[in-house]
Amino acid sequence: MTLAGRDLISINDFSNEEIEAVLNLADEMSSALEKGKRLDLCQGKELYTIFYEPSTRTRSSFETAMHRLGGTVVSHAEAQVTSAVAKGESIADTVRVLERYADVIVMRHPLDGSTRLAAEHSSVPVISGGDGAHEHPTQTLLDLYTIRKEKGAIRGKSVALCGDLRHGRTVHSLVIALARFGAEITCIAPPDFELPDHIRDTLKSYRCKLTEYESLEDIVTEGSLVLHQAKTSSRRGGARLTGPCGQEGFMTFLLKNLDVLYFTRLQRERLSAGEIGDAAEESYRINRQLLEKSRDDALIMHPMPRTGELAYEVDQDKRAAYFRQAGYGVPVRMALIALLLGAVETGVSEGPKRKTPKLAKDVGGVRCLNGRCVTNAERYATAKFCQVNPQLLRCYYCDWMVQVA
């Protein structure tokens, strides 16, 4: 089985077997790096990173990965002001130029579905470094790698995702992958920051049992922890809770049974001032008091950067995995680059065929209702939809649902 020439825009672009092939090769890459071996698998190949949004870990680890594979890198940061896009150049025209310079392109862009549109116009592989509030599939690869490496497996592990789950693209890819690999998932988010409907519908298709809580509000006074729990609506199928509980209540139970606690920050860049209330600010935060109630072998993960949700006092705890997590980005992205460039075969037999989305016909005039969708910003982009049922369409680019008569 080969991944040569493929794009990675959504985590669903790869089958479980293909994801495992990336993780297995990442193990080999990591071992080789630890032994100081040279890995000139991509010598003579060029990686082009073009980022329209800020990045530390994603861009740096991709570039480090390519250098350690013996290839070369052209890096274009702050592309929204330093590239021809500032003059009005389209995504399509940009990638048509870049494919002349590079063997693989890594793009980050603020519009949902932008990297899918870029891949349609590129003859070389395009890897999403994050597209708006949509997905971040390579972050998910290194998240899965972290869990597997430090906990031994993904299937059957209990994972809680906590924070801004509506606007955080990392958790959108991760929760889907966790469901596919058989993890037990708990979501903790303030009202209006829970998982988007299109992610929830995808999880249903995997028959994922999802436990949800609307609010996690820790109030630490004189060493006493109180967790305030709000009811979840039956529409979301979450657990129905009755109110605040004390130190030995639900949070203690939850923490004692979690293998992984995955925190994300409030996505301020996608929110207006009016959307950020006190509840969102205070609803999720991990500190020493919470750690004292967690399992000794639990993992605390975070895609970074952090703001107020992750106390610096947690850093010295052995359970704090987020800097190790960031470090795993190099071997994982080395493996991905090598596979997409055909420098390495997966080493496994042909797995199940990926399901290719079937585009709906006769939907002329229908537009995606997501104001951040790339099809509402790039005037040449034609809206495309997949038919969910006779009355429901899913945007091909950003996955938003559109009701039709």
C-alpha positions in Angstrom: 0.0 0.0 0.0 1.3 3.4 -0.9 0.4 6.9 0.2 2.5 8.6 -2.5 0.9 11.6 -4.1 -2.0 11.7 -1.6 -3.3 14.9 0.2 -4.1 15.1 3.9 -6.8 17.6 4.5 -9.1 15.8 6.9 -8.3 12.9 9.3 -11.0 11.0 7.3 -8.8 11.1 4.2 -6.8 8.3 5.8 -8.2 4.9 6.8 -7.3 3.4 10.2 -4.7 1.2 8.6 -3.1 4.1 6.9 -3.0 6.1 10.1 -1.4 3.2 11.9 1.2 3.0 9.0 2.1 6.6 9.7 2.4 6.0 13.5 4.5 2.8 13.0 6.9 4.6 10.7 7.1 7.5 13.2 8.3 5.0 15.7 11.0 3.9 13.3 11.9 7.6 12.6 12.1 8.4 16.4 14.3 5.4 17.0 16.7 6.3 14.2 16.9 9.9 15.4 17.7 8.8 19.0 20.6 6.7 17.6 21.9 9.7 15.6 21.3 8.1 12.2 21.0 10.1 9.0 17.7 9.8 7.2 18.3 11.2 3.7 15.1 9.7 2.4 13.9 13.0 0.8 17.2 14.4 -0.5 16.5 16.6 -3.5 12.9 17.2 -2.4 11.4 20.6 -1.5 8.8 21.3 1.2 7.0 24.6 0.9 5.2 25.9 4.0 2.7 28.7 3.5 0.9 29.9 6.6 -1.7 32.7 6.6 -2.1 32.3 10.4 0.5 32.3 13.2 2.2 29.0 14.1 5.0 27.8 16.3 4.8 24.0 16.6 3.2 23.0 13.3 5.4 25.0 10.9 8.6 24.5 12.9 8.1 20.8 13.2 7.3 20.3 9.6 10.4 22.2 8.6 12.5 20.4 11.1 11.1 17.1 9.8 12.0 17.8 6.2 15.5 18.9 7.1 16.0 15.7 9.1 14.9 13.7 6.0 17.6 15.4 4.0 15.2 17.7 2.0 15.1 21.5 1.7 12.4 24.0 2.9 11.0 27.2 1.7 9.0 28.9 4.5 6.4 31.6 4.0 5.0 32.9 7.2 2.5 35.7 7.6 1.4 35.0 4.0 -1.7 37.2 4.4 0.5 40.3 4.3 3.8 39.1 2.8 2.5 37.2 -0.2 0.5 38.2 -3.3 -2.7 37.5 -1.4 -2.3 41.0 0.0 -2.8 42.1 -3.6 -5.9 39.9 -4.0 -4.4 36.7 -5.3 -6.6 33.6 -4.9 -5.8 30.4 -3.2 -6.1 28.6 -6.5 -3.5 30.8 -8.2 -1.2 30.7 -5.2 -1.0 26.9 -5.2 -0.7 26.7 -9.0 2.5 28.8 -8.6 3.8 26.9 -5.5 3.5 23.5 -7.2 6.2 24.7 -9.6 8.6 25.2 -6.7 7.8 22.4 -4.3 7.2 18.6 -4.1 4.8 19.0 -1.2 2.9 22.0 0.3 1.8 22.5 3.9 -0.8 25.2 4.2 -2.6 26.9 7.1 -5.4 29.3 6.3 -8.2 31.0 8.3 -11.1 29.9 6.0 -12.8 26.6 6.7 -12.3 24.3 3.7 -9.5 26.4 2.3 -6.9 23.6 2.2 -9.4 21.3 0.4 -9.8 23.9 -2.2 -6.0 24.3 -2.5 -5.6 20.6 -3.0 -8.1 20.6 -5.9 -5.8 23.0 -7.7 -2.4 21.5 -6.9 -0.6 18.7 -8.7 1.6 18.0 -5.7 0.5 16.7 -2.3 -1.1 19.4 0.0 -1.1 18.9 3.8 -3.4 20.9 5.9 -1.7 22.7 8.8 -5.2 23.8 10.0 -8.0 25.4 8.1 -10.0 27.9 10.1 -12.2 26.2 12.8 -12.5 23.1 10.6 -9.8 20.5 11.1 -6.1 20.0 12.0 -5.3 16.4 10.9 -1.6 16.3 11.5 -2.1 17.5 15.0 -4.4 14.5 15.5 -1.7 12.1 14.1 0.8 13.3 16.8 -2.0 13.2 19.4 -2.8 9.6 18.6 1.0 8.8 18.6 1.3 10.4 22.0 -1.5 8.4 23.5 -0.3 5.1 21.9 3.3 5.7 22.9 2.6 6.7 26.5 -0.5 4.6 27.2 0.3 1.6 25.0 -2.9 1.7 23.0 -5.8 3.9 21.9 -8.7 1.5 21.9 -10.5 1.3 25.2 -8.8 4.4 26.7 -10.9 7.0 28.4 -10.2 10.4 27.0 -11.8 13.7 28.1 -11.7 16.7 25.7 -12.1 19.9 27.7 -12.4 23.5 26.5 -13.6 25.4 23.4 -14.7 22.4 21.4 -16.8 24.4 18.9 -14.0 26.6 17.5 -11.0 24.4 18.2 -10.0 22.6 15.0 -7.6 20.2 16.8 -10.4 18.5 18.7 -12.6 18.3 15.6 -10.1 15.9 13.9 -9.1 14.2 17.2 -12.6 13.3 18.4 -13.3 11.6 15.1 -10.1 9.7 15.2 -10.7 8.6 18.8 -14.1 7.3 17.9 -12.7 5.4 14.9 -10.0 3.8 17.1 -12.5 2.8 19.9 -11.6 5.2 22.6 -14.2 6.2 25.3 -14.9 10.0 24.9 -16.1 12.6 27.4 -16.5 16.2 26.3 -16.6 19.1 28.7 -17.4 22.5 27.4 -19.3 25.6 28.4 -22.6 26.4 26.8 -22.2 27.5 23.1 -18.7 26.0 23.1 -19.6 22.4 22.7 -18.9 20.2 19.6 -20.5 21.5 16.3 -23.4 19.6 14.9 -21.5 18.3 11.9 -18.9 16.7 14.2 -21.6 15.2 16.4 -23.3 13.7 13.3 -20.0 12.2 12.2 -19.6 10.6 15.6 -23.1 9.1 15.3 -22.1 7.4 12.1 -19.3 5.6 14.0 -21.8 4.6 16.7 -19.7 6.5 19.2 -20.9 6.7 22.8 -20.3 10.3 23.7 -20.7 11.6 27.3 -21.0 15.4 27.5 -21.1 18.0 30.2 -21.9 21.6 29.6 -19.9 23.3 32.3 -16.7 22.5 34.2 -16.3 25.3 36.7 -13.6 24.8 39.4 -13.7 27.0 42.4 -10.7 26.4 44.6 -11.0 28.0 48.1 -9.0 27.0 51.0 -8.0 23.7 49.3 -11.6 22.7 48.7 -12.6 21.9 45.1 -16.2 22.4 44.0 -17.4 21.4 40.6 -20.5 23.1 39.3 -22.3 21.0 36.7 -25.0 22.2 34.4 -27.6 20.0 32.8 -27.1 18.9 29.3 -30.0 18.8 26.9 -31.5 15.5 25.8 -31.0 16.7 22.2 -27.3 16.1 22.6 -27.7 12.9 24.4 -25.3 13.8 27.2 -25.4 12.9 30.8 -28.1 14.7 32.8 -26.7 16.2 35.9 -28.4 18.0 38.9 -26.1 20.6 40.2 -22.9 21.3 42.2 -21.2 18.4 43.9 -18.4 18.4 46.5 -14.9 17.3 46.7 -15.7 13.6 46.5 -18.3 14.0 43.8 -18.4 13.7 40.0 -15.1 15.3 39.2 -13.2 13.0 41.5 -14.9 10.0 39.9 -14.1 11.4 36.4 -10.5 12.1 37.1 -9.9 8.8 38.7 -11.2 7.0 35.6 -9.5 9.1 32.9 -6.5 7.9 30.9 -6.2 11.3 29.1 -7.3 14.8 29.9 -7.0 16.9 26.7 -7.3 20.6 27.2 -7.7 23.3 24.6 -7.7 27.1 24.8 -10.4 29.6 24.1 -10.1 30.4 20.4 -10.2 34.1 20.8 -9.2 34.8 17.2 -12.5 33.3 16.0 -14.7 35.1 18.5 -16.1 38.5 19.0 -15.8 40.2 22.4 -19.5 39.6 23.1 -19.1 35.8 22.6 -16.5 35.5 25.4 -18.3 35.6 28.7 -17.1 34.9 32.2 -18.5 31.3 32.0 -16.3 30.5 29.1 -13.3 32.1 30.8 -13.7 30.2 34.0 -15.3 27.0 33.0 -12.2 24.9 32.3 -8.9 25.1 34.0 -6.5 22.6 35.4 -4.2 23.2 38.3 -2.5 21.3 41.2 -5.8 20.7 43.0 -7.3 18.9 40.0 -4.1 16.9 39.5 -4.3 15.6 43.1 -7.5 13.9 42.2 -6.3 12.4 38.9 -4.8 9.0 38.3 -1.1 8.7 38.8 -0.7 7.5 35.3 -3.1 9.9 33.5 -1.8 12.1 30.7 -2.4 15.8 30.6 -2.3 16.9 26.9 -2.7 20.2 25.2 -2.1 21.2 21.5 -0.7 24.5 22.6 -0.4 27.5 22.8 -2.0 27.7 26.3 -3.6 30.7 28.0 -5.3 30.6 31.4 -6.7 27.0 31.1 -3.4 25.3 32.0 -1.5 26.4 35.1 2.3 26.6 34.9 2.5 24.7 38.2 1.3 21.6 36.2 4.4 21.6 34.1 6.6 19.8 36.6 4.1 17.0 37.1 5.1 13.7 35.4 1.6 13.5 33.9 2.1 16.7 32.0 2.7 15.4 28.5 2.2 18.5 26.3 5.8 19.3 25.7 6.6 15.7 24.9 3.5 15.8 22.7 4.9 18.7 20.8 8.2 16.9 20.4 6.5 13.9 18.8 5.4 16.2 16.0 8.9 15.8 14.3 9.0 12.0 13.8 5.3 11.9 13.0 5.6 14.6 10.3 8.8 13.0 9.1 6.8 9.8 8.5 4.0 11.6 6.8 6.2 13.5 4.4 8.2 10.4 3.5 5.1 8.4 2.8 3.4 11.1 0.7 6.5 11.7 -1.3 6.8 7.9 -2.0 10.2 7.7 -0.2 8.9 4.9 1.9 6.1 2.3 1.4 3.7 1.6 4.2 4.8 -2.0 4.5 1.2 -3.3 4.9 -1.2 -4.9 2.5 -3.9 -2.9 0.8 -6.5 -2.0 3.4 -10.2 -1.2 3.0 -10.9 1.3 0.3 -11.5 4.8 1.6 -15.0 6.0 1.2 -15.1 8.7 -1.5 -17.7 11.3 -0.7 -20.5 11.2 -3.3 -21.4 14.7 -4.4 -25.0 15.6 -4.6 -26.4 16.6 -8.0 -28.9 19.3 -9.0 -28.2 21.6 -6.1 -27.7 24.7 -8.2 -28.1 28.0 -6.2 -27.5 26.4 -2.8 -24.7 28.1 -0.8 -23.0 27.0 2.3 -24.4 28.7 5.4 -21.0 28.8 7.1 -19.8 32.4 6.9 -16.2 31.2 7.2 -16.5 28.6 4.4 -14.0 29.2 1.6 -16.7 29.0 -1.0 -18.2 32.2 0.4 -14.9 34.1 0.1 -13.2 32.8 -3.1 -15.5 33.9 -5.9 -14.4 31.2 -8.4 -15.1 28.4 -5.9 -18.2 26.5 -6.6 -20.2 25.2 -3.6 -20.3 21.4 -3.5 -22.4 19.2 -1.2 -22.7 15.6 -0.2 -26.2 14.2 0.2 -26.8 13.1 3.8 -30.6 12.5 3.3 -33.2 14.0 0.9 -33.5 17.1 3.1 -29.9 17.5 4.3 -26.7 18.4 2.5 -23.2 18.5 3.9 -20.7 21.1 2.5 -17.9 19.2 0.7 -15.3 21.8 1.9 -16.2 22.7 5.5 -18.8 19.9 6.5 -21.5 22.3 7.6 -25.1 21.0 7.2 -27.6 22.7 5.0 -31.3 22.0 5.1 -33.1 21.9 1.7 -36.7 21.7 0.9 
